[in-house]
Amino acid sequence: MKKLVLLLSLIAAASLASGAQAMTPKTFTSTKHSTSQLQSIVKQHGAVILRTSSSTFDRYVANRSHCSSSQRTKVAYVPTADSSNGFIGYRCVDKGDKSK
């Protein structure tokens, strides 16, 4: 009986670990892709992490469905391979955030 409980616990832990890994957004470096490539990447994955410099990164989304219910989308522009300020999608921000 103890072996069965241990086996089920291990299976449950493995399932949780693989599920969390599947939910982790993909990471890309913004300056290695064109604006249109990044737009497609964000749209395809729904949510991604973009490195915009060696020390700066953020989460970008295709639409509001990738934000929590207490958030709204904010237009996002990042440096890309072909633009210093290319529109690639959105960021999720708190609804109370009044910044543009």
C-alpha positions as CSV (number, residue, x, y, z in Angstrom):
1,M,0.0,0.0,0.0
2,K,2.8,2.4,0.9
3,K,4.5,1.7,-2.5
4,L,1.2,2.5,-4.3
5,V,0.8,5.8,-2.4
6,L,4.5,6.7,-3.1
7,L,4.1,5.9,-6.8
8,L,0.9,8.0,-7.1
9,S,2.6,10.9,-5.3
10,L,5.5,10.7,-7.8
11,I,3.2,10.6,-10.8
12,A,1.3,13.6,-9.4
13,A,4.5,15.6,-8.8
14,A,5.7,14.8,-12.3
15,S,2.4,15.9,-13.8
16,L,2.5,19.2,-11.9
17,A,6.1,19.9,-12.9
18,S,5.5,19.2,-16.6
19,G,2.3,21.3,-16.5
20,A,4.1,24.3,-15.0
21,Q,6.8,23.9,-17.6
22,A,4.3,23.9,-20.4
23,M,2.8,27.2,-19.1
24,T,6.1,29.0,-19.0
25,P,6.2,31.6,-21.8
26,K,8.9,31.2,-24.4
27,T,11.8,33.7,-24.3
28,F,13.1,35.7,-27.3
29,T,15.6,38.5,-27.8
30,S,13.7,41.4,-29.5
31,T,16.7,42.7,-31.4
32,K,17.3,39.4,-33.1
33,H,13.9,39.5,-34.9
34,S,12.1,42.0,-37.2
35,T,9.0,43.7,-36.0
36,S,6.8,41.5,-38.2
37,Q,8.5,38.4,-37.0
38,L,7.9,39.4,-33.3
39,Q,4.3,40.2,-34.1
40,S,3.9,36.7,-35.5
41,I,5.7,35.1,-32.6
42,V,3.6,36.9,-30.0
43,K,0.4,36.0,-31.9
44,Q,1.4,32.3,-32.3
45,H,2.4,31.8,-28.6
46,G,-0.1,34.1,-27.0
47,A,2.3,35.3,-24.4
48,V,6.1,35.5,-24.5
49,I,9.0,36.9,-22.6
50,L,11.1,39.4,-24.6
51,R,14.6,40.5,-23.7
52,T,14.9,44.1,-24.9
53,S,18.5,44.5,-23.6
54,S,21.0,42.5,-21.7
55,S,19.3,43.4,-18.4
56,T,15.7,44.2,-19.4
57,F,12.8,41.9,-20.2
58,D,9.0,41.8,-19.9
59,R,6.0,39.7,-20.7
60,Y,4.2,40.5,-23.9
61,V,0.8,39.2,-25.0
62,A,-1.3,38.9,-28.2
63,N,-4.5,40.0,-26.5
64,R,-6.3,40.6,-23.2
65,S,-7.2,36.9,-22.8
66,H,-3.6,36.4,-21.7
67,C,-4.0,38.9,-18.8
68,S,-5.6,38.4,-15.4
69,S,-9.1,39.7,-14.8
70,S,-7.7,42.6,-12.8
71,Q,-5.6,43.7,-15.8
72,R,-6.0,45.4,-19.1
73,T,-3.7,45.5,-22.2
74,K,-1.3,48.4,-23.0
75,V,0.2,48.8,-26.4
76,A,3.8,47.7,-26.5
77,Y,6.7,49.0,-28.6
78,V,10.2,47.4,-28.3
79,P,13.5,47.7,-30.2
80,T,13.6,45.1,-33.0
81,A,16.1,44.2,-35.7
82,D,14.5,46.7,-38.1
83,S,13.1,49.4,-35.8
84,S,14.1,51.2,-32.6
85,N,10.4,51.2,-31.5
86,G,8.3,48.5,-33.3
87,F,4.8,47.6,-32.3
88,I,4.8,43.9,-31.3
89,G,1.7,43.4,-29.2
90,Y,0.6,44.3,-25.7
91,R,1.6,44.2,-22.1
92,C,-0.7,43.4,-19.2
93,V,-1.0,46.2,-16.7
94,D,-3.3,46.7,-13.6
95,K,-6.6,48.3,-14.5
96,G,-5.8,51.2,-12.1
97,D,-2.6,52.0,-14.0
98,K,-3.3,55.3,-15.7
99,S,-0.1,55.5,-17.7
100,K,-0.6,55.3,-21.4
